[in-house]
Amino acid sequence: MKKGKVFTVPFRRKRQGRTYYKKRLKILLSNRHRFVVRRSLKNFYASIVEYNPKGDKVLFTINSNMLNKLGWKADTGNLPSAYLTGMLAGKKALEIGVKNAILDLGFNNSAKSSRFYAALAGAIDAGLKIPVSQEMLPTKERISGEHISKYTQLLKNDKPRYEKQFSNYIKRGLNPEDIVKHFNELKGRIHGKEENRNKN
């Protein structure tokens, strides 16, 4: 009697594309909290996750939509908003006593200067210690949205396209050309919020 072929069935979460087990094992061996960055179509999510044999424990999640409550008028899925989301997450991590973490991008590509690394830069600037090669992080110019401001100049003579591209900015009362100034104001507000909390 011939023996049939033996097939190994992958773990359910691997089949669903939700867990990259090789990468996960390396992260767990570091024995650190995970700084998890994910994105949806229009938003970013930054979480601190703690390993538990019975199931990972999400200590908190910061959604880029939370920036709106602080006065953010630009899109919540762009590079500057990713940085600010990471900064909020970094500050929250320090508040609950998490000082060190390791980046977890899941199945997302580790692309240099991407929005995921902008979120990481924000967390690091907040004071959270996460190992990363500096060359992977976006430049300060891109983080602040200077590339967006320059793009508005290219579209200035094409009013229909300009208004369509930046409709959300205009609707919320933000001149797209002023995004760098707006970014710096919100960044200062986040720092100020933390300083006031420490005083109290």
N, C-alpha and C positions, 0 to 999 in steps of 0.2 A: 504494500500500500504506500503510495507516494504521499509524502508530507507536503502540505500546502505551504505557501510562503507566509512568513511571519511578518506582520505589519505592526509597527509601533505607532500608536495613536498619540498625537501631541496633546499636551495639556489643553483644557478647554480655553483658558485665557489666551494661550498662544494661537490656537485656531481662530479665535475671534480678533486677533491682532491687538490685544489689550496689554499683553505683557511680553517683554523681550527677556527671557529667563537668563541668558548668558550675561547680559548687561546688568540685570537685577542682582545676580550673584556677586558680581564685582562690587556693586554698590553696597550690598549687605556686609561684605567682608571688610569694608571700611569702618564699620561699626559707628556710623554717624547718622544724624538725621538727614533726610532727603529734602532738598529744595526742588520741588516738582513744578515744572512750568508746562502748561498746556494752553491751547488756543482753540476757540470756536471760530465761526465765520467772522464775527465782529468784536470779539472780546478775548481777553487774556485772563488766565487763572494762575496764581502762584500760591503754592501750599507748602507747609512744612509737615512732613510725614515721618512717623516713628515706626520702626519695625516692631512687630509683635508676632510671635509664632502662631497665635490664633487668628491673626489678621491685622494688617497694617492699620495704624491709628492716625487719622488726619487730625493734626492739632489745630489747624485753621486753614482757611482758604481766602485769599484776597482776589476779588473780581475787579477787572478794570472799570466796570460800571460804577464802582464806588468812588472813582475820581470825580464823577459828575457832582456828587454831594460836596466836594471840596471846591467846586467852581470850574471844573475842566469843561471847555467848550468844543474841543477838537474831537476827532474820532477816537474811539476806545480800542481800536485794533491796530493802530500805527506804532511806529518805533518809539516815539517819545512817550506814548501812553504805556507801552510795555515797560519802559524804564521806571516810570513813576509807580506802576503797579508793583514792580520788584522792590522799589524803595519802601513802599508801604509794608510789604511782606517782610522785608528785612528788619524794619523797626518793630513790627509785631513779634517777630521771632525773638528779638532781644528782650522785649517786654516779658516774655514767658520763660526767659532763661536759656534760650537756645542761642549759642554763640558761634557754633561751627556746623557746617552742613556740606553736603556733596550734591552736585547738580544731577538731576534726573530728567532727561528729555523724553524718556520712553521710546517710542518708534519714530519720533521726529528726527529729521536730519540735523546733524551737528554742523550747520553752515556758519562760516565765519561772518561776523558782523550782523547776524540775523536778529530778528526781534526777540528770539529766545535769549540771546546773549545780551540784549539790551536790558531785559528783565533781570538777568544775572548781575549786570553792572549796577543796576539800581539797588539790589540787595547788598552788594559789596560796599557801595558808597554809604549805605545806611549803617554799616558796621558789622554785618554778618560775614564771617570768614568762610569763603568757599574757594577751593583751589581751582585755578583756571589760568591758561596762558593768556597774557595780556593782548596778544595779537588776535585773539578770537573775539575780543570785545569791539563794539562799534566805536567810532571816534566821537568825541564830545560834540562835534558839529552835527553829526547825524542824530545823536541822542537828543539834542535840543530841537531838532526839526529844521535845521538850516536847509537841508535838501528839499524839504517841502516848500519852504519860503522861496527858494530859487525857482522851483517848478512853477509857482504861481506867476512869476515874471514871464515865463515862456508862454503862458496861456492868456496873459493880460489882454492881448489884442484879439483873442477869440472869445468874446463875451459869453455866447451860449455854452461853449465847452467849459469855460471857466466856472460859470454858475452851476453847471451840472456836476462837475468834478468836486466842487467845494460847497455844495448845497447845504450840507449839514452844518458846516462852519458858519455860513451866512445866516442860516435859520436861528442859530444859537447866539448870534451877535458877535461873532469873532471874524475879524479880517484875516484871511489865511496868511497874508504876508507878515502878520504879527505873531505867528505861532511861536517863534523863539522867545519873544518877550513873555508871552502867555505861559510857556513852559517854565521859564525861570521864576515867574511869579508863583506858580503852583508848587514848584520844587521848594521855594523859600517858605511857602505856607506849610508844607509837610514838615520841614525842619522846625519851623516856629511852633507848630502844634506839639511837637515832641519836647521842645525846650520849655513850653508852658506847663506841660504835664510834669516834667521833672521838678519845676519850681513849686508846684502844688503838692 
